Structures are given as structure tokens and as C-alpha cells.
Amino acid sequence: MIIQSDILKSWVRDVFMSKGMCFAHATQCAEVLILADLRGIDSHGVARLSGYVRLIDKGRITVNPTLAIERETPSTATLNAGGAIGLVSAHHAMNIAIEKATTCGSGWVAISNSNHFGIAAYHAMMALEHDMIGFAITNASPLVTPANGAERMLGTNPISVAIPAGKEPAFVLDMATSAASNGKLEIAERKEVAIPEGWLIDKEGNSSQDPTELKKGGMVLTLGSDLDHGSYKGYGLSAFVDIFSGVLSGANYGPWVPPFVSFLDPLPNLPGEGIGHFVGAWRVDGFRDVDAFKSNMDNWIQRFRNTKPIHPSTPVIIPGDPERKLHAERIVSGIPLIDKVVADLKTVAEQTRVNWPEA
């Protein structure tokens, strides 16, 4: 099924409102999910909606939260999200970071007591329109084993950096610190296809290409997959994200991060509150003239795009290029949804009594 993004966005907004969320927050949630689908990050778009609804129904997401700054300096803040959905709390925190950067040159906000925040790039990209560099990270449910490990200790813990350019599109990095994101595993499972070697191990530590292995006790590997290929580097990046998002903010961290799925309860005796995020913004003109920087960014981008490729059919790309291309296509042609996702969304429509758009 293919559906126009504005139609789908309105429906998603109405679903969140049917659960008691205010119009502004419901609209914000819909914008993040639809942008994910427009950019081709299908794992973090409307395919996640039913999961959020179940967490709301279970009381693990507060639909009308109190977002409170608990500690603050001119350039930093710690935000207690009050159990908010991360689609709202990270957006709120990034606005604070941008405001602080406007005054101080940079702004940083650690967020605790939150939930899953969608694609990291959405929040990082908020800084671009202010001629700032944006940064967004989050920890997540423990599915990943550290280098040499055989126990779930970390999330897929993404990192996103958005850097403005001039005539060229912005540089937008959005990557998991695991060998593969959980979303890619979910997509492979829906399509019933095998995954590449090096993404997963089973509960005995053997390599597996079965995307359902996580449900059987398996573990995702960090970037690099094994020590010979640098898995300690992925482990280090993931640990950095976990510490900044969880330990620094007062949220949970490591194996104590609450699960996204509603049928699993958080562990007892948690060290923090909810899931944690960390966002920030730098003013470009705090370092050099904006126009000169953008001109050099254009030059950087053009030169790297023109790198001699191994194969002419697969040129070197800039982080953010594939997502930008898909966004341009899907904003016109619509968002493609596979049958399993459509069936899941229709179930949500029935449960919330928000009519599914058949357009």
C-alpha cells in the first residue's frame, strides 16, 4: 500500500490524541514518525506506532507529562521528561539547547525519565535552520552485547550529527553503534529474509542469520562484529552514548534501560528514571564566519562525492544522501507500507476508533 504522507500524518496525530495526548504533542509525534518514513527509515516510522500505543495503555508513557528542568547553567540543563514519549521530550530539549547556544555559543541538555525518541536525525536536524550543528544521542533497551560479551548490556544507541552547508544539502549522520539497528532486524523479520553474517549471535554465542534470534535469547553485536574487525570501537561508541544519555542525565543505563516492548516489565531496583537522551547545538559563527564555513562544507561535500569509486555504479555518497533522495521521492509519490505494517495499523485503528484512511 502507498499512502500520501499528509494523510498518514493526520491519522497518526489523531491516534495519539485518542489516547489523551494534546494536539501539539500529538502533532509533534506524528511529524517525527512520518519524517522517518519519508527518509526511508521505515523501522522507526509508523511501524512503531502500535508499540507506543501499547506503552501508553500500560502506563509507561505519560500522555500529558510535566517537562521540568532540574539543574541548569547558562549553557547546560538536565530535563526530567516526566515519563513523556521521547518524540516530544527530545524535541523540547533540543529547543532549549538551541536557545542556550544562541546566547552561549553552544547548548547541551541531558534528558531523563523519557521513552523511545524515534530517529535521532530529526532532533539533530533542528539546529540546521539556525546555522548551528546539531547533535543527538539516546540509549535504548539492552539487545547488544559488548565486545567479547555474551550478555545483553547495551542498546543500539544511535548517534546523529547534522552539519549545515551552503549550496549543498546538509551533512546528516544518523547511525546505530551496533552492527545493525533493531529496526533493520524487525524489517528482515517482517519480510522473512535472512540477515548478513556479523549482525547477531544466538544465546550460545554462535553466529546467526535468523532475524528472529533476538526472541530466542540472541544478541546484537557492536559495530565491527568481532575483535579482529574492531568490535571494541563499536563497544566504545555505544558505551559513550549510554553514559552521556543515562549516567549523566540520571536515567537508566546499561542492562537497566526499560524495554520498548510492553509485554516485558522494567527490571526491579532501577538505578535511574526511564530512558535517557542527550542533545546539543553549536553555533557555527562561534568558530568562524558562517558563509565561509558553508562554502568550505560545499567544497568538502563535492570533493568527497567525486572520490574515485571502486565500481562506477556505486559512487561515494555523503551521510544523509540516501535519506534525502528518498524524502524527495516519497513526499511526491507517497509512503510505501508493507502488508504486515498495514495490518498492524488497521488493528490500531480498530482499537482507538480512529478510522483508517483507505486513500
C-alpha positions as CSV (number, residue, x, y, z in Angstrom):
1,M,0.0,0.0,0.0
2,I,1.2,3.5,-0.8
3,I,-0.3,6.5,1.2
4,Q,0.4,10.2,1.0
5,S,2.4,11.5,3.9
6,D,0.0,14.3,4.9
7,I,-2.9,11.8,5.1
8,L,-0.9,9.4,7.2
9,K,0.4,12.2,9.4
10,S,-3.1,13.4,10.2
11,W,-4.2,9.9,11.1
12,V,-1.2,9.3,13.4
13,R,-1.9,12.6,15.1
14,D,-5.5,11.6,15.7
15,V,-4.4,8.2,17.1
16,F,-2.2,9.9,19.7
17,M,-5.0,12.4,20.5
18,S,-7.4,9.5,21.0
19,K,-5.1,8.3,23.8
20,G,-5.4,11.6,25.6
21,M,-2.4,13.5,24.2
22,C,-2.8,17.2,23.5
23,F,-2.9,18.4,19.9
24,A,0.6,20.0,20.0
25,H,2.3,16.9,21.3
26,A,0.3,14.5,19.1
27,T,1.3,16.7,16.1
28,Q,4.9,16.6,17.1
29,C,4.9,12.8,17.5
30,A,3.3,12.4,14.0
31,E,5.9,14.7,12.5
32,V,8.8,12.6,13.8
33,L,7.3,9.3,12.7
34,I,6.3,10.5,9.2
35,L,9.8,12.1,8.7
36,A,11.3,8.7,9.5
37,D,9.2,7.0,6.8
38,L,9.8,9.8,4.3
39,R,13.6,9.4,4.8
40,G,13.3,5.6,4.3
41,I,13.9,4.7,8.0
42,D,10.8,2.5,7.8
43,S,11.7,0.7,11.1
44,H,11.2,4.0,13.1
45,G,8.2,5.4,11.3
46,V,4.6,4.4,11.6
47,A,5.7,0.8,12.1
48,R,6.5,1.8,15.7
49,L,3.1,3.4,16.4
50,S,1.4,0.3,17.9
51,G,4.4,-0.1,20.2
52,Y,3.9,3.4,21.5
53,V,0.1,2.9,21.9
54,R,0.7,-0.3,24.0
55,L,3.2,1.6,26.2
56,I,0.6,4.3,26.8
57,D,-2.1,1.8,27.6
58,K,0.3,0.1,30.1
59,G,1.0,3.5,31.8
60,R,4.7,3.5,30.8
61,I,4.3,6.6,28.7
62,T,2.7,9.7,30.2
63,V,0.5,11.4,27.6
64,N,0.3,14.8,29.5
65,P,3.8,15.0,31.1
66,T,5.4,17.7,33.1
67,L,8.7,18.6,31.5
68,A,10.9,20.1,34.2
69,I,14.4,21.4,34.2
70,E,16.1,20.0,37.4
71,R,19.5,21.6,37.0
72,E,20.8,24.4,34.8
73,T,23.7,26.6,33.9
74,P,23.8,29.2,31.1
75,S,24.9,26.5,28.5
76,T,23.6,23.2,30.0
77,A,20.5,21.7,31.5
78,T,19.1,18.5,32.8
79,L,15.5,17.8,31.9
80,N,13.2,15.4,33.7
81,A,10.7,14.4,31.0
82,G,8.1,13.2,33.4
83,G,7.6,9.9,31.6
84,A,7.0,11.7,28.3
85,I,7.3,10.0,24.9
86,G,10.8,10.7,23.6
87,L,9.3,12.1,20.4
88,V,8.2,15.1,22.5
89,S,10.9,15.3,25.2
90,A,13.9,15.3,22.8
91,H,12.2,18.0,20.7
92,H,11.6,20.1,23.8
93,A,15.2,19.6,25.0
94,M,16.7,20.5,21.6
95,N,14.8,23.8,21.6
96,I,16.3,24.5,25.0
97,A,19.8,23.6,23.6
98,I,19.4,25.9,20.6
99,E,18.2,28.8,22.8
100,K,21.2,28.3,25.1
101,A,23.6,28.1,22.0
102,T,22.1,31.4,20.8
103,T,23.4,33.0,23.9
104,C,26.4,31.0,24.9
105,G,27.7,29.6,21.6
106,S,26.7,26.0,22.5
107,G,23.9,24.4,24.4
108,W,23.6,20.9,25.9
109,V,20.7,19.1,27.5
110,A,20.6,15.7,29.2
111,I,17.2,14.1,29.4
112,S,16.0,11.5,31.9
113,N,12.6,9.8,32.6
114,S,11.8,9.7,28.9
115,N,10.9,7.0,26.3
116,H,12.0,6.0,22.8
117,F,12.6,9.2,20.7
118,G,12.3,7.9,17.1
119,I,15.0,8.8,14.6
120,A,18.0,10.7,16.1
121,A,18.4,12.7,13.0
122,Y,15.1,14.6,13.5
123,H,16.3,16.2,16.7
124,A,19.9,16.9,15.4
125,M,18.5,18.5,12.2
126,M,16.5,21.0,14.2
127,A,19.7,23.0,14.6
128,L,20.3,23.4,10.9
129,E,17.9,26.3,10.3
130,H,19.7,28.3,13.0
131,D,23.1,27.9,11.3
132,M,24.1,25.5,14.0
133,I,25.5,22.0,14.2
134,G,23.1,19.6,15.9
135,F,23.9,16.5,18.0
136,A,21.5,13.9,19.3
137,I,22.1,10.5,21.1
138,T,20.0,8.1,23.1
139,N,20.4,4.9,24.9
140,A,17.9,2.1,24.4
141,S,16.7,-1.3,25.5
142,P,19.6,-3.8,26.1
143,L,19.9,-6.0,23.0
144,V,23.6,-5.6,22.3
145,T,26.5,-7.5,23.8
146,P,29.8,-5.6,24.4
147,A,33.0,-6.8,22.7
148,N,33.8,-10.3,23.9
149,G,30.5,-10.5,25.8
150,A,27.6,-13.0,25.8
151,E,25.0,-10.9,27.7
152,R,22.7,-8.1,26.6
153,M,24.2,-5.0,28.2
154,L,23.6,-2.1,25.7
155,G,21.1,-0.7,23.3
156,T,21.7,0.0,19.6
157,N,22.5,3.5,21.0
158,P,22.4,5.8,17.9
159,I,24.5,8.9,17.2
160,S,23.3,11.7,14.9
161,V,25.2,14.9,13.8
162,A,23.7,17.4,11.4
163,I,26.1,20.0,9.8
164,P,24.8,22.8,7.6
165,A,26.2,23.5,4.2
166,G,25.7,26.3,1.6
167,K,24.5,25.2,-1.9
168,E,24.9,21.6,-1.0
169,P,22.4,19.7,1.2
170,A,23.4,19.4,4.9
171,F,25.7,16.6,6.1
172,V,23.4,14.3,8.3
173,L,24.9,11.4,10.0
174,D,22.5,9.0,11.8
175,M,23.9,5.7,12.8
176,A,23.5,2.9,15.3
177,T,26.6,1.9,17.2
178,S,25.6,-1.7,16.8
179,A,26.4,-3.8,13.7
180,A,22.7,-3.3,12.8
181,S,19.8,-1.4,14.3
182,N,17.0,-3.3,15.9
183,G,14.7,-1.8,13.2
184,K,16.6,-3.5,10.4
185,L,16.1,-6.8,12.2
186,E,12.4,-6.1,12.5
187,I,12.2,-5.3,8.8
188,A,14.0,-8.5,7.9
189,E,11.7,-10.5,10.2
190,R,8.6,-8.9,8.5
191,K,10.0,-9.7,5.1
192,E,11.1,-13.2,6.2
193,V,14.6,-12.8,4.8
194,A,17.9,-13.8,6.3
195,I,20.3,-11.1,7.7
196,P,24.0,-10.8,6.9
197,E,26.7,-12.6,8.9
198,G,28.0,-10.5,11.7
199,W,24.8,-8.8,12.9
200,L,23.7,-11.4,15.5
201,I,24.8,-14.2,17.7
202,D,22.5,-16.7,19.4
203,K,22.3,-17.2,23.1
204,E,25.2,-19.7,22.9
205,G,27.4,-17.2,21.1
206,N,27.1,-18.7,17.7
207,S,26.7,-16.5,14.6
208,S,23.2,-16.4,13.3
209,Q,21.4,-15.1,10.2
210,D,17.9,-15.6,11.6
211,P,16.3,-12.2,12.3
212,T,14.0,-13.8,14.9
213,E,17.1,-14.9,17.0
214,L,16.5,-12.0,19.5
215,K,13.2,-13.5,20.5
216,K,15.1,-16.7,21.4
217,G,17.7,-15.0,23.6
218,G,20.2,-13.9,21.0
219,M,22.2,-10.7,21.0
220,V,23.1,-8.0,18.5
221,L,26.8,-7.3,18.0
222,T,28.5,-3.9,18.2
223,L,29.9,-2.2,15.1
224,G,32.8,-4.3,13.9
225,S,31.1,-7.6,14.8
226,D,34.3,-9.2,16.3
227,L,37.6,-8.1,17.8
228,D,39.5,-8.7,14.6
229,H,37.3,-6.2,12.8
230,G,37.2,-3.6,15.6
231,S,34.1,-4.5,17.7
232,Y,35.8,-2.8,20.6
233,K,35.4,0.5,18.7
234,G,31.6,0.0,18.3
235,Y,31.5,-1.0,22.0
236,G,33.3,2.2,23.0
237,L,30.9,4.4,20.9
238,S,27.9,2.6,22.4
239,A,29.3,2.9,25.9
240,F,29.8,6.7,25.4
241,V,26.2,7.1,24.2
242,D,25.0,5.1,27.2
243,I,27.0,7.1,29.8
244,F,26.0,10.5,28.3
245,S,22.4,9.6,27.9
246,G,21.9,7.6,31.1
247,V,24.5,8.2,33.7
248,L,24.9,11.9,33.1
249,S,21.2,12.6,32.9
250,G,20.0,10.4,35.8
251,A,18.2,8.0,33.5
252,N,18.7,4.2,33.5
253,Y,21.7,2.8,31.7
254,G,23.2,-0.5,30.5
255,P,21.0,-3.6,31.2
256,W,18.6,-1.5,33.3
257,V,17.2,0.6,30.4
258,P,13.5,-0.3,30.2
259,P,12.4,-2.4,27.2
260,F,10.5,-0.9,24.3
261,V,8.1,-3.8,24.2
262,S,5.1,-3.5,26.6
263,F,4.9,-7.2,27.4
264,L,8.3,-7.0,29.2
265,D,8.4,-5.1,32.5
266,P,11.3,-2.9,33.6
267,L,13.8,-4.6,35.9
268,P,13.4,-4.0,39.7
269,N,15.6,-1.7,41.7
270,L,16.4,0.6,38.7
271,P,19.3,3.0,39.2
272,G,17.6,5.8,37.3
273,E,14.4,7.1,35.7
274,G,13.2,5.9,32.3
275,I,15.3,6.1,29.1
276,G,17.9,8.9,28.6
277,H,18.8,11.2,25.8
278,F,21.5,13.8,25.2
279,V,21.2,16.7,22.7
280,G,23.2,19.7,21.8
281,A,23.9,22.5,19.4
282,W,26.9,24.6,18.4
283,R,26.7,28.0,16.7
284,V,28.9,27.9,13.6
285,D,29.7,31.6,14.0
286,G,31.2,30.8,17.3
287,F,34.1,29.3,15.4
288,R,34.2,31.2,12.1
289,D,32.2,33.2,9.6
290,V,29.1,31.2,8.6
291,D,29.3,31.9,4.9
292,A,33.0,30.8,4.8
293,F,32.2,27.7,6.7
294,K,29.3,26.8,4.4
295,S,31.5,27.4,1.3
296,N,34.1,25.0,2.7
297,M,31.4,22.5,3.6
298,D,30.2,22.7,0.0
299,N,33.8,22.1,-1.2
300,W,34.2,19.2,1.2
301,I,31.0,17.6,0.1
302,Q,31.7,18.0,-3.6
303,R,35.2,16.6,-3.3
304,F,34.1,13.5,-1.4
305,R,31.2,12.9,-3.8
306,N,33.8,12.9,-6.6
307,T,36.0,10.3,-4.9
308,K,37.1,7.7,-7.4
309,P,34.8,4.7,-6.6
310,I,35.7,1.1,-6.6
311,H,32.8,0.5,-9.0
312,P,31.4,3.3,-11.2
313,S,27.9,2.0,-10.5
314,T,28.3,2.6,-6.7
315,P,29.7,6.1,-6.2
316,V,30.8,7.5,-2.9
317,I,27.9,9.2,-1.0
318,I,27.7,11.8,1.8
319,P,25.9,10.8,5.0
320,G,22.3,11.8,4.6
321,D,22.2,11.4,0.8
322,P,20.1,8.2,0.6
323,E,17.6,9.6,3.1
324,R,17.3,12.9,1.3
325,K,16.8,11.2,-2.0
326,L,14.0,9.0,-0.6
327,H,12.4,12.0,1.1
328,A,12.2,13.8,-2.3
329,E,10.6,10.8,-3.9
330,R,8.2,9.9,-1.1
331,I,6.9,13.4,-0.5
332,V,5.5,13.2,-4.1
333,S,4.7,9.5,-4.6
334,G,3.7,8.6,-1.1
335,I,5.0,6.3,1.7
336,P,5.0,2.6,0.9
337,L,3.8,0.3,3.7
338,I,4.2,-3.4,3.6
339,D,1.2,-5.6,4.3
340,K,2.2,-6.6,7.8
341,V,2.6,-2.9,8.9
342,V,-0.8,-2.0,7.3
343,A,-2.5,-4.9,9.2
344,D,-0.9,-3.7,12.4
345,L,-2.0,-0.1,11.8
346,K,-5.6,-1.2,11.0
347,T,-5.6,-3.0,14.3
348,V,-4.6,0.2,16.0
349,A,-7.4,2.0,14.1
350,E,-10.0,-0.5,15.4
351,Q,-8.7,-0.3,19.0
352,T,-8.6,3.5,19.0
353,R,-11.7,4.0,16.8
354,V,-9.7,6.3,14.5
355,N,-10.8,5.4,11.0
356,W,-8.0,4.1,8.9
357,P,-7.6,6.2,5.7
358,E,-8.1,4.0,2.7
359,A,-6.6,6.6,0.3
